[in-house]
Amino acid sequence: SRGRPSPLGPAQPAVAALRGGSAMAQPEEPRPAVLPSCPLPTSICHVARSERPRSCCGMAMAGFRTAKYQVPEWQRRNAGVCSKAVSAGEEAERGRAEAAHLMKQAAASAQRAQEYSRATLGQRLQDIQFWRVELQKEIMDLDNETNLLAAQKLRLERALDATEVPYAVVIDNLECRDRRQPPDLVIDEVERQLLKEADLIRDIRDLLKRTIIQATTQIRSNRIQKENCELDWSDKVETFHIDDKCVGYRSDSTDVQFHPSSVKFEEDASTPKSWAQFSHDNISRAEQEKLASVQLRSLINNIIHDASEDLRMQRAAVNEAFDSHCRQLDDVKFRLEQHLQQILKDIGEEEANIARLKKAIRDKEAHLKVAHTRLYDRSFRPNVELCRDEPQFR
């Protein structure tokens, strides 16, 4: 056996050379992360059994081939097995190198994907923070605007209450003037101004009531839009906390686990464009409601100011009409008093004249008696002496 060459003799240097060459060709790569070991599945190798006839009791039979191999056959077989072993080793070495390369590449790819995911989550947090701040600012502005509009509505209600007394005074004045006596029951400037003031107050009251209804509707719209923004803002806050927690997850975190049902797209999930458009639409509608509220507040200021000015001017016109009518009444009263004094004086003089006339009449009775007596006595003249002479006519 010593002089016989070993079948593994020439193969070992070749295997070493191949392994050495593989080691030189493949530079050593960094070791990947250590994974927990797990038992490999067992594999059963099936070896083909030889169909050659076996010898009986180890003795060769004459004229037949024995079941034993010859030395050259045994050497060739061992050389073939060694060659296959070398090829299998080389293949295994290449597989291990490729597996190490794939593991390194997979680890690097997974690390890059995780970093990219973390970066996108960070950008997402910035976007959420931006819209959250914008929504919060819009909510505060809309709340302040709603409070200001509510204050303006309170001013309208107080202004409406303040018109009740002037309207009652105007109606009372008109009713009092209707009780004037027929000679003075005229449609003068005072009555025209009072009717104008009554119409003005009724129009102002109707305008204030309509504006109060409009302000109530606008306040309701502001609160509805504020509620929509608050819901969007609360969703943004909750999403910010969730994404902020997701940013903190690492491969070595202890609170990570498999969630197979999470690797899917929800049917009702929004897109980044629709997500941003939703918040943009909420803010846009809130801006529109806020602008409408500002315009309504300006309109309320103008209405209250104009109504106050109109009432003040009409009150001045009514007072001027009353003053003018009072001056006219004073003038007419003065002239009537003067005429009354003259008439009373004339009455006194006429009464004195009547008394004098009566006295004069009484004074003429004696003369009348004389005349009657003369006529009576002359009526007794006889015959032709009863003549209508000059004394008879005198």
CORKARA-V698185 format. One record per residue. N is the residue number from 1. RES is the residue in one letter. PHI is phi in degrees with one decimal (none if undefined). PSI is psi as a letter, one per 20 degrees, with the letter a starting at -180 (NA if undefined). D_CENTER is the distance of its C-alpha to the mean C-alpha in Angstrom with 2 decimals. Layout:
# CORKARA-V698185
n = (N,N)
res = (RES,RES)
phi = (PHI,PHI)
psi = (PSI,PSI)
d_center = (D_CENTER,D_CENTER)
This chain:
# CORKARA-V698185
n = (1,2,3,4,5,6,7,8,9,10,11,12,13,14,15,16,17,18,19,20,21,22,23,24,25,26,27,28,29,30,31,32,33,34,35,36,37,38,39,40,41,42,43,44,45,46,47,48,49,50,51,52,53,54,55,56,57,58,59,60,61,62,63,64,65,66,67,68,69,70,71,72,73,74,75,76,77,78,79,80,81,82,83,84,85,86,87,88,89,90,91,92,93,94,95,96,97,98,99,100,101,102,103,104,105,106,107,108,109,110,111,112,113,114,115,116,117,118,119,120,121,122,123,124,125,126,127,128,129,130,131,132,133,134,135,136,137,138,139,140,141,142,143,144,145,146,147,148,149,150,151,152,153,154,155,156,157,158,159,160,161,162,163,164,165,166,167,168,169,170,171,172,173,174,175,176,177,178,179,180,181,182,183,184,185,186,187,188,189,190,191,192,193,194,195,196,197,198,199,200,201,202,203,204,205,206,207,208,209,210,211,212,213,214,215,216,217,218,219,220,221,222,223,224,225,226,227,228,229,230,231,232,233,234,235,236,237,238,239,240,241,242,243,244,245,246,247,248,249,250,251,252,253,254,255,256,257,258,259,260,261,262,263,264,265,266,267,268,269,270,271,272,273,274,275,276,277,278,279,280,281,282,283,284,285,286,287,288,289,290,291,292,293,294,295,296,297,298,299,300,301,302,303,304,305,306,307,308,309,310,311,312,313,314,315,316,317,318,319,320,321,322,323,324,325,326,327,328,329,330,331,332,333,334,335,336,337,338,339,340,341,342,343,344,345,346,347,348,349,350,351,352,353,354,355,356,357,358,359,360,361,362,363,364,365,366,367,368,369,370,371,372,373,374,375,376,377,378,379,380,381,382,383,384,385,386,387,388,389,390,391,392,393,394)
res = (S,R,G,R,P,S,P,L,G,P,A,Q,P,A,V,A,A,L,R,G,G,S,A,M,A,Q,P,E,E,P,R,P,A,V,L,P,S,C,P,L,P,T,S,I,C,H,V,A,R,S,E,R,P,R,S,C,C,G,M,A,M,A,G,F,R,T,A,K,Y,Q,V,P,E,W,Q,R,R,N,A,G,V,C,S,K,A,V,S,A,G,E,E,A,E,R,G,R,A,E,A,A,H,L,M,K,Q,A,A,A,S,A,Q,R,A,Q,E,Y,S,R,A,T,L,G,Q,R,L,Q,D,I,Q,F,W,R,V,E,L,Q,K,E,I,M,D,L,D,N,E,T,N,L,L,A,A,Q,K,L,R,L,E,R,A,L,D,A,T,E,V,P,Y,A,V,V,I,D,N,L,E,C,R,D,R,R,Q,P,P,D,L,V,I,D,E,V,E,R,Q,L,L,K,E,A,D,L,I,R,D,I,R,D,L,L,K,R,T,I,I,Q,A,T,T,Q,I,R,S,N,R,I,Q,K,E,N,C,E,L,D,W,S,D,K,V,E,T,F,H,I,D,D,K,C,V,G,Y,R,S,D,S,T,D,V,Q,F,H,P,S,S,V,K,F,E,E,D,A,S,T,P,K,S,W,A,Q,F,S,H,D,N,I,S,R,A,E,Q,E,K,L,A,S,V,Q,L,R,S,L,I,N,N,I,I,H,D,A,S,E,D,L,R,M,Q,R,A,A,V,N,E,A,F,D,S,H,C,R,Q,L,D,D,V,K,F,R,L,E,Q,H,L,Q,Q,I,L,K,D,I,G,E,E,E,A,N,I,A,R,L,K,K,A,I,R,D,K,E,A,H,L,K,V,A,H,T,R,L,Y,D,R,S,F,R,P,N,V,E,L,C,R,D,E,P,Q,F,R)
phi = (none,-68.5,-75.7,-77.5,-68.8,-75.3,-65.9,-90.6,-60.9,-70.0,-81.4,-62.7,-59.8,-65.4,-62.8,-64.2,-63.6,-63.8,-65.5,-63.2,-62.4,-64.5,-67.0,-73.7,-73.8,-103.1,-65.6,-70.2,-100.8,-64.8,-70.1,-72.2,-64.2,-72.1,-104.8,-64.3,-75.3,-141.2,-65.2,-82.7,-68.7,-74.3,-129.0,-101.3,-93.7,-101.0,-105.2,-69.1,-82.4,-73.0,-94.4,-71.0,-71.3,-88.6,-77.8,-95.6,62.0,74.0,-107.2,-77.6,-103.1,-72.4,83.6,-125.0,-76.7,-75.4,-78.6,-84.0,-84.9,-84.9,-60.6,-61.7,-66.0,-63.9,-66.7,-63.6,-62.9,-63.2,-64.0,-64.7,-63.2,-64.5,-63.0,-64.8,-64.7,-62.0,-62.4,-64.7,-64.7,-61.2,-62.9,-64.5,-62.8,-64.7,-62.7,-64.4,-64.8,-65.3,-63.1,-63.2,-64.0,-64.5,-63.1,-64.1,-66.1,-64.2,-64.1,-65.5,-63.5,-63.3,-65.6,-64.1,-62.4,-66.5,-65.7,-65.0,-62.9,-64.5,-65.8,-65.6,-63.8,-63.4,-64.4,-63.9,-62.1,-63.5,-63.6,-63.2,-63.3,-61.2,-68.7,-63.9,-64.4,-63.0,-65.6,-63.4,-63.4,-67.0,-64.2,-65.6,-63.0,-67.8,-66.8,-63.1,-65.1,-65.0,-64.1,-63.5,-66.7,-63.8,-64.4,-65.5,-63.4,-62.8,-62.3,-63.1,-64.4,-67.2,-64.4,-64.0,-64.9,-70.1,-83.5,-69.5,-66.2,-58.9,-66.9,-64.5,-65.1,-63.4,-63.1,-65.2,-63.4,-64.9,-66.7,-65.3,-70.4,-70.6,-89.6,-69.8,-71.5,-51.6,-62.9,-96.4,-82.7,-121.9,-89.1,-96.8,-65.6,-63.0,-66.6,-63.5,-68.7,-66.1,-63.9,-64.1,-66.8,-63.4,-62.4,-62.8,-65.5,-62.2,-63.7,-65.1,-63.7,-63.0,-64.0,-64.7,-65.2,-64.1,-68.4,-63.1,-62.8,-64.2,-65.0,-63.1,-63.8,-67.0,-63.4,-63.8,-64.3,-61.1,-69.9,-63.9,-67.8,-63.9,-65.2,-62.0,-65.9,-66.4,-62.9,-63.4,-64.8,-63.7,-63.6,-64.8,-63.9,-63.5,-65.0,-62.1,-65.0,-65.0,-67.8,-65.1,-68.0,-67.3,-63.1,-79.1,-70.6,-128.5,-65.1,-96.8,-70.7,-90.0,-106.6,-107.4,-157.4,-78.4,-134.5,-59.6,-74.7,-84.8,-86.5,-161.2,-101.3,-73.8,-66.9,-95.9,-72.7,-91.0,-94.9,-56.2,-68.7,-67.4,-62.2,-68.1,-66.5,-62.2,-66.1,-62.2,-66.4,-61.2,-67.1,-64.3,-66.0,-63.8,-64.0,-64.0,-64.4,-65.4,-64.3,-62.6,-66.6,-63.1,-64.2,-66.5,-63.7,-63.1,-63.6,-63.4,-59.6,-65.5,-64.2,-63.4,-64.8,-65.9,-63.9,-63.3,-64.5,-64.1,-65.4,-64.9,-65.5,-68.3,-62.3,-63.3,-65.8,-65.1,-63.2,-64.4,-64.6,-62.3,-62.5,-63.6,-66.3,-64.5,-63.4,-63.6,-63.2,-62.2,-65.2,-64.7,-62.5,-62.8,-66.9,-65.6,-62.6,-62.3,-63.8,-64.5,-61.2,-65.2,-65.2,-62.1,-63.9,-63.4,-61.7,-61.6,-66.2,-64.7,-63.3,-63.8,-65.4,-61.8,-63.0,-65.6,-64.5,-60.6,-64.8,-64.6,-64.0,-65.7,-65.8,-83.5,-65.8,-63.1,-63.1,-66.1,-62.3,-62.5,-65.5,-61.4,-67.2,-61.5,-62.4,-64.7,-67.6,-71.0,-70.7,-95.2,-68.0,-84.7,42.2,-73.1,-74.8,-76.2,-114.4,-85.7,-87.2,-62.2,-62.7,-63.0,-81.0,-82.6)
psi = (h,h,i,p,p,p,h,i,f,i,h,g,h,g,g,g,g,g,g,g,h,h,h,h,h,o,q,p,q,q,p,r,p,p,q,p,q,q,p,q,q,q,p,p,p,p,p,p,q,q,j,q,p,q,q,o,k,j,p,q,q,p,i,q,p,q,i,q,q,r,g,h,g,h,g,g,g,h,g,g,g,h,g,h,g,g,g,h,g,g,g,h,g,h,g,h,g,h,g,g,g,h,g,g,g,g,g,g,g,h,g,g,h,g,g,g,g,h,g,h,h,g,h,h,h,g,g,g,h,g,h,g,g,g,g,g,g,h,g,g,g,h,g,g,h,g,g,g,h,h,g,h,h,h,h,g,g,h,h,g,h,i,i,g,g,h,g,h,g,g,h,h,g,g,h,g,h,i,j,q,q,h,h,j,m,q,n,a,h,g,h,g,h,g,h,g,h,g,g,g,g,g,g,g,g,g,g,h,g,h,h,g,g,g,h,g,g,h,g,g,g,g,h,g,h,h,g,g,h,h,g,g,g,h,h,g,g,g,h,g,h,g,h,h,h,h,h,i,p,r,h,j,q,i,k,q,r,p,n,h,i,i,m,r,p,q,h,j,q,r,r,h,g,h,g,h,h,g,h,g,g,g,h,g,h,h,g,g,h,g,g,h,g,g,h,h,g,g,g,g,g,g,g,g,g,h,g,g,g,g,h,g,g,h,g,h,g,g,g,g,g,g,g,g,h,g,g,g,g,g,g,g,g,g,h,h,g,g,h,g,g,g,g,h,g,h,g,g,h,h,g,h,g,g,g,h,g,g,g,h,g,h,h,i,h,g,h,h,g,g,g,g,g,g,g,g,h,i,i,j,q,q,c,i,i,n,q,m,a,g,h,h,h,NA)
d_center = (102.04,102.13,103.54,101.00,97.93,94.69,92.23,89.40,91.25,90.24,86.74,85.57,85.89,83.96,81.15,81.07,81.09,78.24,76.23,77.05,76.04,72.76,72.13,72.84,70.73,67.65,66.51,65.33,61.56,59.43,59.41,56.20,54.42,56.61,55.53,56.79,59.98,60.28,63.43,64.17,65.12,68.84,70.62,74.01,76.24,78.74,82.06,84.29,87.57,90.75,92.76,96.02,98.80,99.53,103.04,104.78,105.78,105.17,108.27,108.29,109.85,112.37,111.24,107.48,104.61,103.76,100.19,100.15,98.71,100.73,99.98,98.74,96.46,95.12,94.54,92.83,90.63,89.72,89.07,86.75,84.90,84.55,83.35,80.71,79.78,79.43,77.25,75.15,74.82,73.80,71.25,69.99,69.81,67.84,65.54,65.02,64.34,61.92,60.25,59.98,58.52,56.04,55.10,54.60,52.62,50.50,49.91,48.94,46.68,45.03,44.61,43.13,40.74,39.70,39.24,37.29,35.08,34.64,33.81,31.22,29.70,29.68,27.92,25.43,24.85,24.25,21.66,19.89,20.20,18.78,15.56,15.44,15.91,13.33,10.64,12.17,12.22,8.60,8.03,10.89,10.02,6.77,9.18,11.92,10.41,9.73,13.32,14.69,13.50,15.02,18.12,18.36,18.19,20.99,22.93,22.76,24.10,26.82,27.70,28.05,30.31,32.25,33.23,35.11,38.11,38.72,38.45,40.92,43.26,43.28,44.02,46.72,48.28,48.44,50.01,52.49,53.49,54.09,56.82,58.86,62.40,62.98,64.50,61.44,58.88,57.73,54.43,54.40,51.84,50.62,49.77,48.04,45.87,45.14,44.09,41.92,40.30,39.73,38.08,35.93,34.79,34.01,31.94,30.06,29.44,28.14,25.83,24.52,23.97,22.05,19.88,19.28,18.19,15.83,14.38,14.16,12.31,9.74,9.48,9.18,6.34,4.50,6.20,5.83,2.55,4.42,7.27,6.97,6.99,9.64,11.53,11.74,12.77,15.30,16.68,17.17,18.95,21.15,21.94,22.83,25.26,26.76,27.35,28.62,31.09,32.08,32.88,35.36,37.33,40.81,43.85,45.50,42.59,43.72,40.55,40.49,41.89,42.08,39.26,40.56,37.73,35.13,36.68,34.82,31.70,29.24,28.76,24.98,24.63,22.37,23.76,22.92,21.67,19.39,18.28,17.33,15.84,13.51,12.02,12.28,10.40,7.39,7.77,8.70,5.93,3.76,7.26,7.78,5.58,7.20,10.35,10.47,10.23,12.93,14.96,14.91,16.10,18.75,19.73,20.15,22.33,24.36,24.80,26.03,28.24,29.66,30.25,32.03,34.10,35.02,36.07,38.00,39.76,40.57,41.84,44.02,45.26,46.14,47.89,49.76,50.81,51.96,53.85,55.46,56.41,57.76,59.81,61.10,61.97,63.76,65.67,66.63,67.55,69.71,71.47,71.97,73.39,75.75,76.80,77.18,79.44,81.46,81.67,82.75,85.32,86.52,86.75,88.83,91.08,91.44,92.36,94.95,96.23,96.53,98.50,100.75,101.20,102.11,104.58,105.96,106.36,108.15,110.29,111.33,112.54,115.99,116.47,115.38,117.89,120.59,119.70,119.59,122.90,124.54,123.34,124.45,127.84,128.34,127.62,130.99,132.98,135.69,136.07,135.55,134.56,131.18,129.82,126.29,127.21,125.06,124.93,123.71,120.58,119.89)
